[in-house]
Amino acid sequence: MISTLRHLVVDSWIGRLIALLIFLAFVGWGVGDVVGSYNGSQADTVVTIGSRRITASDLDRGIRNRFPAAAQQMGVSDPSQLPPNVRREVAQGVLQSLLAQNEALALADRNGMKVPDALVRKEVFSYRAFQGTDGRFDRKLFDERLKKLGLQERTLLESVRDDIGARGLLDGLGKTMVVPNSVLDQLLAFNTRQYKTDLLRLDSGSMAVPAAAEEAQLRRYYDNHSSQYRSAEYRHAKIILLSVDSVAHSLTVPDEQLKRYYEFENAKYNVPETRDIEVLTLPNRVAAEAIVTAWKANSDWASIQKADPSAASVSFPHARQADIPSPELAKAAFSAPENAVQGPIESPTGWIVFRVAAIAAPHKTDFEHAKAEIRDEIARSQAPQLFAQRFASLQDAIAGSADLEQIPTDLGAVPAQGSLDEQGLTKDGEMAPLPGDEATRKAIIARVFEQKKGDKPLW
């Protein structure tokens, strides 16, 4: 059978023609797939999750939307003044948020979960920002608001659809998760375990004094426990440690630079009154009033968040008045008493009900008290750039010194010397005060016991 096929395909014109057609078909399909894959615009893609993409424009828009709030929190008027590390943290936070949302949506896509158009329409119509004075959806106002925000209608609708889908999936998963009984049993057993101790009291006066051990017994004990009567090997070592931290400790930062940093980070050291605020936003006044009644009857925040599925809940821990995005909420929250349910208050996003859970009085750290912290922070940021230069200077100094006595004092190197055993213990049985962290100390001890007496210093 195999021989017949071989003769048909290889030795005949018909077989060769069939093979050529199959080859052309594969080439055509392959080229089609390649061309098709490059027809789509993939250059703008940051991350692909299943069939969903996070584009560079999505990430850029999210970051730009977060910058004003970050600038307000740091007390600067222009987002362009934000330090690079703050910009990086904002970007990472936006990316993590987009990843979480698209992971949930990709899972929904794989399981055939689709948000119907009617639900999207209902959600958009419920937004207070798109409602006229009569409380109904106003198409003209809707178009004006989108134009002002620079959004297309399709973009907004897809965003709302994704938000509903992610919210519905995550809420559903959270409500269906159950802790296994075996885990609960272990937790309960650990927290409720009791111990019973029996105590026996002996009268030492009635006990007979044992006879003194004989010479043979003492020798036998010594032979069996000879390790107890041996002293460990101790080595006296001189050590020089140069690290980024030691360089940072040696730096001197001028007072003028410290004051400039203090003035730039004024919001960090001059903290106004802050409040912990718990907020629920509802689509209409009737639902908001019902939440007020329920909240006053049951003050548990975790429970009240589940009282109405249409309520959007958010917490503002240690919030300043400028941190609250809603002017109506900010004004009301910072004039309300502690632990009292307030509202409902009408806002562009809906009806707000809130409670001030805690109030922290304003406090200011003056320059003299903040000076040491600022110096350490600036020194830690400058030390990595100086470390390589000082390390080269230390190498040159060690090359010209056989006993580590000619090391310059302005490099930031930390000297130490003393006797220790292979466990890092001194003759008093205490840990030797070696510089550096645990890994550095172990490396130093290993090097001390690798070197012979009088050898040149080892790195």
Number of C-alpha atoms within 10 A of each C-alpha: 5 7 7 8 11 12 11 14 15 12 11 11 11 12 15 14 12 11 14 11 11 12 11 11 12 11 12 12 11 12 12 12 12 11 11 10 11 11 9 8 8 12 9 12 15 14 15 15 14 13 10 14 18 17 16 14 12 16 18 14 12 18 19 14 12 17 19 17 16 18 19 16 16 19 18 17 12 11 18 12 12 19 11 10 9 14 19 13 12 18 19 14 15 20 20 12 13 17 17 12 17 24 17 18 28 20 15 18 15 10 9 9 14 13 17 10 11 9 13 20 13 11 15 19 18 19 17 20 17 22 19 14 8 7 13 13 19 15 13 11 14 18 15 12 14 14 12 8 9 9 12 11 13 9 10 13 16 12 13 18 22 19 16 17 23 22 15 17 15 14 11 11 10 10 8 7 8 7 7 8 9 9 10 11 10 11 12 11 11 10 8 8 8 7 4 5 5 4 6 5 5 8 6 8 7 7 8 7 8 6 6 8 8 8 9 9 11 12 12 11 11 13 11 10 11 11 10 8 9 8 9 13 11 17 16 12 15 15 18 17 17 18 19 19 17 19 23 22 16 16 19 11 14 9 11 9 13 20 16 11 15 20 14 14 15 18 16 15 16 16 15 17 15 21 21 18 24 20 21 24 23 24 19 18 17 11 16 24 17 13 25 21 11 14 22 13 10 11 14 10 15 8 11 19 19 12 13 14 8 14 23 15 17 13 15 16 14 15 19 19 19 16 16 16 10 14 13 14 20 17 13 15 22 17 9 14 15 16 14 14 21 19 19 23 16 19 15 13 15 22 22 28 25 27 24 22 18 15 17 14 9 11 12 14 14 12 15 9 11 15 16 11 12 19 20 17 12 17 20 18 11 16 20 15 11 14 20 13 11 19 17 10 15 19 12 12 16 19 13 12 13 13 13 17 12 12 19 13 10 10 19 22 23 17 16 13 13 14 15 25 20 15 14 20 16 17 15 8 11 10 13 19 14 20 18 16 8 10 8 13 16 16 10 22 19 14 14 21 16 10 12 9 11 8 9 14 17 11 8
